Amino acid sequence: MMVVLTFIAAILLANTRSLYVASQSDSEFNYSLDDGYPIGNKLFGNIAGVDVDKKNNIIIFHRGSHRWEETTFDLNDVYQLSKESPIPEETVITIEPREKKIINAWGRNRFYMPHGLSLDLTGKYLWLTDVALHQVFKYTVDGSREILTLGTPFIPGSDETHFCKPTSVADTGDFVFIADGYCNSRIAMFSPSGKYLGEFGQSSEAAFANTANVQPTFNIPHKITYAKEAQMLCVADRENGRIQCFSFEPKRNEMSQGDSGLLLNGAIRPKFTIADPLFNGLLFSLDYSPIRGGIIVAVSGSSPYRVKRQPPLGFVYNVTSGQLISRFSPPGNRTFGMAHDLAITGDEAGSLYVVDISPVNLWKFSRPIQKHKTSRAAEIRSIAGEGLNRAMLVMRSENKTFGLVWYILVFTILASVLFIVSRVRRIGKSSNSFAALYPDSYPASINSLFGSSIFERRNRSNRNLSLSTMFSRRAFFNLFDRNRAPQSDFNRIPLEESDNSDDDKSDSDVEEFNISQAAPMVNVNV
């Protein structure tokens, strides 16, 4: 009987994935502009980067009195103002978001053309990129100490010691990925100490010239972020107007004969691509939050060189399905200017920040976070949906055998839960008591799951029952006896029904989600 129930549950729950994703309604991630925002105009120069520290303070990276103009670089991407002084203003600013007060500022006389800013996973260190210097920097978050510098100042290149206008950094803890950038269209990989380990990616022109090359293509990888929970790297492929995500599972298999000493075989594989027509061909930035199984927040761009100009928009996508959950933008007649970067606050993704280069703006958007009590049934459905989503992710992994075993295990557990709940409801019609399932006693595992108070017996002298009595044959066969009278020595506890049913949720609005079904493996030798 259990085999039949498992099979039926597998068929029914195979469709749960889309329903569970769709239950993440637009209203839950409906971001609206906070009062008092935007700020920044006449306070800062062009704001290029933004992130949020562990205390939910905003950190921005701005260009002060420097401007990126047509004559700033020559045709070889060499900065033309290197003989002039660096930015005289403090360029790294920490802001308390409620009072909108500056609580820390540093970076005076250090940078020439700020671009990317990102915190590492610990929140203790800050990565910065400067496109004029062609360098990448690691500082303590308060700017008191410089930890690491990569690249050669003012000299563009494409090797282990040179970058060309690097744009962004993602620090996984064990590896550092640098989006490089405006000239090279590559993702370079380094150790935490700054040792070059490898790279992947190529320009669209290189891919067209050599179709046999299986490397992914980029046209200005403008922002890179690491999704720790999903073991995934995501890149804002700016001029291609798309989000590219790659699974990242490093395996230190064997020693290589190269200088790096380690070999990463197949650690980076294309996972999915999102190309929304509303990106208008430009995707400037993105960020990740683990909430509800993982979301990606992205912002499109605007360019004066495009014939069809549209104001930038913000987008929220589900990582598991690629569904568009919601969009956001300034209300009324206001629009983003040249949106350049964004950042999400914390694991709850309660707020997000978007920075405009021109006009200079720092926008804050927040979503309603509803904290309400959920019924046991709702909790079970939520856990079941989460487990199923994870099972399906594993099924798409390279280890098909392990994925299949995990899939069957999840279905078996869910079928068992559904069977018990169905018996509870059936018996509850006559007894209104879950305890009727077990007339002599009840399993400790069920007691711990639903709470001991539900099964509190009036006759407390029967507490010290042996395990053989708790799992007696009588208790087992009474489970299937539909006509058995309810026990009178148990409290009558009505079954709790959900006030938050997800049955009426509608599907999320889906624009375009392209998944590379037969994506080639990307080998990175390090």
FIVEXKOL-582589 format. One line per field, with one value per residue (C-alpha): x, y, z; residue number from 1; residue in one letter. Coordinates in steps of 0.25 Angstrom, whole numbers. Example, Ala and Ser with C-alpha at 12.3 -4.5 7.8 and 13.67 -1.06 7.14 Angstrom:
2
u: (49,55)
v: (-18,-4)
w: (31,29)
nr: (1,2)
rest: (A,S)
//
This chain:
526
u: (0,11,18,5,4,18,16,3,11,22,12,5,18,25,16,18,31,24,13,22,30,17,13,24,14,18,13,23,35,28,38,34,43,46,42,54,60,68,79,93,91,101,107,115,122,117,114,119,118,109,109,103,111,107,100,92,99,101,115,117,129,128,137,137,142,147,138,139,138,142,156,159,165,172,169,179,171,182,177,181,181,191,200,189,186,177,163,164,151,148,143,138,126,118,104,94,81,70,77,84,97,111,118,131,138,152,160,165,176,176,167,166,153,146,137,133,131,128,129,134,125,130,127,141,148,145,148,150,153,159,158,168,178,174,176,168,169,165,164,158,144,147,159,169,178,181,182,185,187,186,189,200,196,192,197,185,187,182,191,194,198,190,176,168,158,154,139,135,140,133,140,136,145,154,155,154,147,150,142,151,144,143,154,157,143,148,147,160,162,172,175,172,187,186,192,187,179,172,162,149,141,144,138,127,137,147,135,131,145,147,134,142,145,134,137,125,124,124,122,126,124,120,117,119,113,115,102,108,96,93,108,107,114,105,110,103,107,105,105,99,87,87,89,99,100,110,111,123,128,143,149,164,166,181,193,197,210,207,211,198,199,184,175,161,154,140,138,131,119,108,96,85,84,73,70,58,54,51,66,66,79,87,88,97,97,91,92,87,80,77,63,52,62,69,66,74,71,76,75,76,83,81,91,91,96,84,73,62,64,56,58,65,56,59,55,54,56,54,68,62,52,57,43,41,35,34,39,42,45,43,29,21,29,42,52,66,76,88,87,100,100,91,92,82,82,84,78,63,65,57,63,71,79,82,92,91,104,97,89,95,85,85,71,66,54,48,38,27,32,20,23,11,8,6,-1,6,0,6,19,19,15,26,37,32,33,47,51,45,52,66,63,61,73,81,75,80,94,105,103,90,91,92,81,72,74,71,59,53,56,49,37,36,37,26,17,18,15,3,-2,-1,-8,-19,-22,-22,-33,-41,-41,-42,-56,-61,-51,-45,-32,-19,-17,-28,-17,-10,-20,-10,1,8,22,32,36,22,21,34,29,15,18,15,3,-5,-4,-5,-12,-22,-17,-3,0,2,14,24,21,31,35,29,15,17,19,10,3,-10,-6,-2,-14,-23,-17,-25,-37,-47,-59,-52,-58,-49,-42,-48,-36,-29,-32,-40,-31,-37,-28,-22,-26,-17,-21,-11,-14,-6,-16,-21,-8,-6,6,17,19,29,37,48,57,67,74,86,81,94,104,118,127,137,150,159,173,179)
v: (0,9,7,11,23,27,25,34,44,45,48,59,65,65,77,83,90,100,102,105,115,121,123,133,144,157,164,157,163,176,186,201,213,217,231,241,234,236,243,247,258,269,260,251,249,238,226,214,203,199,188,186,182,173,184,188,201,205,206,213,216,229,237,250,261,251,248,237,244,241,246,239,227,225,214,205,207,215,225,239,247,238,250,257,255,244,248,258,254,242,232,221,225,217,223,219,217,222,235,236,240,238,229,226,232,229,227,241,243,228,225,231,224,216,205,192,190,177,171,157,147,150,165,168,172,181,178,190,192,204,204,215,208,195,189,182,185,178,186,184,189,202,205,205,195,190,175,172,179,172,177,187,202,209,198,190,175,161,152,148,161,171,174,184,192,182,183,174,164,152,145,131,130,120,127,141,143,156,161,167,175,185,180,165,159,149,144,142,133,136,130,138,142,147,135,134,121,121,128,126,134,140,152,150,153,142,132,135,134,121,113,101,108,104,116,124,138,151,166,174,165,177,170,157,151,138,130,122,113,110,108,117,129,139,150,162,161,176,178,164,168,155,148,136,127,116,104,105,92,92,78,77,64,64,72,78,81,96,107,107,93,90,85,89,79,83,92,103,99,107,106,115,129,139,149,157,166,177,178,185,179,184,177,185,179,167,162,149,146,132,135,125,116,128,140,148,163,170,184,188,199,211,216,229,221,212,216,211,216,211,215,204,194,185,170,159,145,131,124,110,112,125,131,146,149,164,177,190,204,218,222,233,240,238,228,222,230,222,211,205,195,189,182,174,175,162,148,154,163,173,185,187,199,204,215,224,229,241,248,244,236,226,219,210,200,192,180,177,166,159,151,143,129,118,105,92,88,100,97,83,88,98,88,78,89,93,78,76,88,83,69,74,83,70,63,73,71,62,51,45,33,41,50,38,32,46,48,34,37,51,45,33,43,52,40,35,49,50,36,40,53,46,37,48,55,43,38,53,54,44,47,61,55,51,42,33,27,21,16,11,21,29,29,38,43,48,54,62,67,72,76,68,76,71,57,59,48,50,38,41,28,22,31,20,11,2,3,-10,-5,9,1,-11,-19,-14,0,-3,-10,0,10,3,1,12,7,7,15,27,26,34,35,46,60,64,74,79,78,92,97,106,121,123,114,115,108,121,127,130,127,138,146,140,147,139,128,121,109,103,88,83,93,89,87,98,93,102,98,104)
w: (0,3,-10,-17,-9,-12,-26,-26,-17,-27,-39,-31,-25,-38,-41,-27,-32,-41,-31,-20,-28,-32,-18,-16,-20,-26,-13,-5,-13,-17,-14,-12,-11,4,9,8,-4,-13,-7,-12,-22,-19,-8,-16,-30,-39,-31,-37,-27,-14,-4,10,22,33,41,29,27,12,6,-7,-16,-23,-33,-26,-36,-46,-59,-69,-82,-97,-96,-82,-89,-102,-112,-105,-92,-85,-75,-81,-67,-60,-57,-50,-36,-31,-26,-14,-8,1,-9,0,9,19,22,33,24,34,38,25,32,28,39,32,20,14,1,-1,-11,-14,-26,-40,-46,-36,-41,-34,-19,-12,2,5,11,25,24,29,16,4,-10,-20,-34,-41,-57,-58,-50,-56,-42,-31,-16,-3,9,23,23,30,21,32,25,11,10,-5,-18,-32,-45,-50,-49,-61,-70,-77,-81,-81,-73,-58,-54,-63,-64,-74,-67,-56,-52,-40,-30,-24,-12,-9,3,-4,-17,-23,-36,-44,-55,-65,-71,-81,-90,-87,-85,-76,-62,-55,-43,-31,-18,-5,-5,-19,-27,-41,-43,-56,-64,-73,-83,-97,-105,-115,-126,-121,-121,-135,-140,-133,-132,-126,-114,-103,-94,-90,-96,-90,-95,-83,-70,-62,-49,-43,-30,-22,-18,-6,-3,-18,-21,-33,-39,-47,-56,-62,-76,-79,-94,-97,-88,-80,-67,-68,-56,-54,-44,-36,-29,-28,-26,-23,-30,-33,-34,-47,-53,-54,-45,-38,-32,-33,-44,-44,-54,-58,-46,-54,-63,-70,-62,-68,-75,-73,-85,-82,-94,-84,-81,-94,-97,-85,-72,-62,-49,-40,-26,-19,-6,-1,4,-1,-8,-14,-22,-32,-33,-45,-51,-66,-72,-81,-92,-100,-112,-113,-123,-114,-100,-88,-74,-66,-58,-46,-47,-36,-41,-34,-35,-35,-47,-53,-52,-51,-38,-38,-44,-37,-41,-36,-34,-42,-53,-47,-53,-51,-58,-62,-52,-50,-38,-27,-14,-5,10,18,16,17,5,13,5,-7,-12,-26,-30,-42,-48,-55,-49,-36,-28,-17,-17,-5,-8,3,3,13,22,28,41,44,51,41,44,44,31,25,31,25,11,12,16,6,-5,-1,0,-14,-20,-15,-20,-34,-33,-29,-41,-50,-45,-51,-41,-46,-37,-24,-30,-32,-19,-12,-21,-17,-2,-2,-9,1,13,7,4,18,23,14,18,33,31,23,34,44,36,34,49,53,47,58,69,66,73,66,78,73,64,75,86,95,93,82,76,82,68,65,79,77,63,67,81,94,99,87,92,107,114,125,132,135,142,128,124,127,116,109,95,92,97,89,76,79,69,74,72,58,53,60,50,39,46,41,49,63,73,78,92,103,111,102,101,89,81,68,56,52,39,31,30,19,8,-5,-13,-19,-23,-37,-46,-46,-58,-67,-78,-84,-77,-86,-80,-87,-88,-94,-89,-91,-79,-76,-71,-63,-60,-48)
nr: (1,2,3,4,5,6,7,8,9,10,11,12,13,14,15,16,17,18,19,20,21,22,23,24,25,26,27,28,29,30,31,32,33,34,35,36,37,38,39,40,41,42,43,44,45,46,47,48,49,50,51,52,53,54,55,56,57,58,59,60,61,62,63,64,65,66,67,68,69,70,71,72,73,74,75,76,77,78,79,80,81,82,83,84,85,86,87,88,89,90,91,92,93,94,95,96,97,98,99,100,101,102,103,104,105,106,107,108,109,110,111,112,113,114,115,116,117,118,119,120,121,122,123,124,125,126,127,128,129,130,131,132,133,134,135,136,137,138,139,140,141,142,143,144,145,146,147,148,149,150,151,152,153,154,155,156,157,158,159,160,161,162,163,164,165,166,167,168,169,170,171,172,173,174,175,176,177,178,179,180,181,182,183,184,185,186,187,188,189,190,191,192,193,194,195,196,197,198,199,200,201,202,203,204,205,206,207,208,209,210,211,212,213,214,215,216,217,218,219,220,221,222,223,224,225,226,227,228,229,230,231,232,233,234,235,236,237,238,239,240,241,242,243,244,245,246,247,248,249,250,251,252,253,254,255,256,257,258,259,260,261,262,263,264,265,266,267,268,269,270,271,272,273,274,275,276,277,278,279,280,281,282,283,284,285,286,287,288,289,290,291,292,293,294,295,296,297,298,299,300,301,302,303,304,305,306,307,308,309,310,311,312,313,314,315,316,317,318,319,320,321,322,323,324,325,326,327,328,329,330,331,332,333,334,335,336,337,338,339,340,341,342,343,344,345,346,347,348,349,350,351,352,353,354,355,356,357,358,359,360,361,362,363,364,365,366,367,368,369,370,371,372,373,374,375,376,377,378,379,380,381,382,383,384,385,386,387,388,389,390,391,392,393,394,395,396,397,398,399,400,401,402,403,404,405,406,407,408,409,410,411,412,413,414,415,416,417,418,419,420,421,422,423,424,425,426,427,428,429,430,431,432,433,434,435,436,437,438,439,440,441,442,443,444,445,446,447,448,449,450,451,452,453,454,455,456,457,458,459,460,461,462,463,464,465,466,467,468,469,470,471,472,473,474,475,476,477,478,479,480,481,482,483,484,485,486,487,488,489,490,491,492,493,494,495,496,497,498,499,500,501,502,503,504,505,506,507,508,509,510,511,512,513,514,515,516,517,518,519,520,521,522,523,524,525,526)
rest: (M,M,V,V,L,T,F,I,A,A,I,L,L,A,N,T,R,S,L,Y,V,A,S,Q,S,D,S,E,F,N,Y,S,L,D,D,G,Y,P,I,G,N,K,L,F,G,N,I,A,G,V,D,V,D,K,K,N,N,I,I,I,F,H,R,G,S,H,R,W,E,E,T,T,F,D,L,N,D,V,Y,Q,L,S,K,E,S,P,I,P,E,E,T,V,I,T,I,E,P,R,E,K,K,I,I,N,A,W,G,R,N,R,F,Y,M,P,H,G,L,S,L,D,L,T,G,K,Y,L,W,L,T,D,V,A,L,H,Q,V,F,K,Y,T,V,D,G,S,R,E,I,L,T,L,G,T,P,F,I,P,G,S,D,E,T,H,F,C,K,P,T,S,V,A,D,T,G,D,F,V,F,I,A,D,G,Y,C,N,S,R,I,A,M,F,S,P,S,G,K,Y,L,G,E,F,G,Q,S,S,E,A,A,F,A,N,T,A,N,V,Q,P,T,F,N,I,P,H,K,I,T,Y,A,K,E,A,Q,M,L,C,V,A,D,R,E,N,G,R,I,Q,C,F,S,F,E,P,K,R,N,E,M,S,Q,G,D,S,G,L,L,L,N,G,A,I,R,P,K,F,T,I,A,D,P,L,F,N,G,L,L,F,S,L,D,Y,S,P,I,R,G,G,I,I,V,A,V,S,G,S,S,P,Y,R,V,K,R,Q,P,P,L,G,F,V,Y,N,V,T,S,G,Q,L,I,S,R,F,S,P,P,G,N,R,T,F,G,M,A,H,D,L,A,I,T,G,D,E,A,G,S,L,Y,V,V,D,I,S,P,V,N,L,W,K,F,S,R,P,I,Q,K,H,K,T,S,R,A,A,E,I,R,S,I,A,G,E,G,L,N,R,A,M,L,V,M,R,S,E,N,K,T,F,G,L,V,W,Y,I,L,V,F,T,I,L,A,S,V,L,F,I,V,S,R,V,R,R,I,G,K,S,S,N,S,F,A,A,L,Y,P,D,S,Y,P,A,S,I,N,S,L,F,G,S,S,I,F,E,R,R,N,R,S,N,R,N,L,S,L,S,T,M,F,S,R,R,A,F,F,N,L,F,D,R,N,R,A,P,Q,S,D,F,N,R,I,P,L,E,E,S,D,N,S,D,D,D,K,S,D,S,D,V,E,E,F,N,I,S,Q,A,A,P,M,V,N,V,N,V)
//
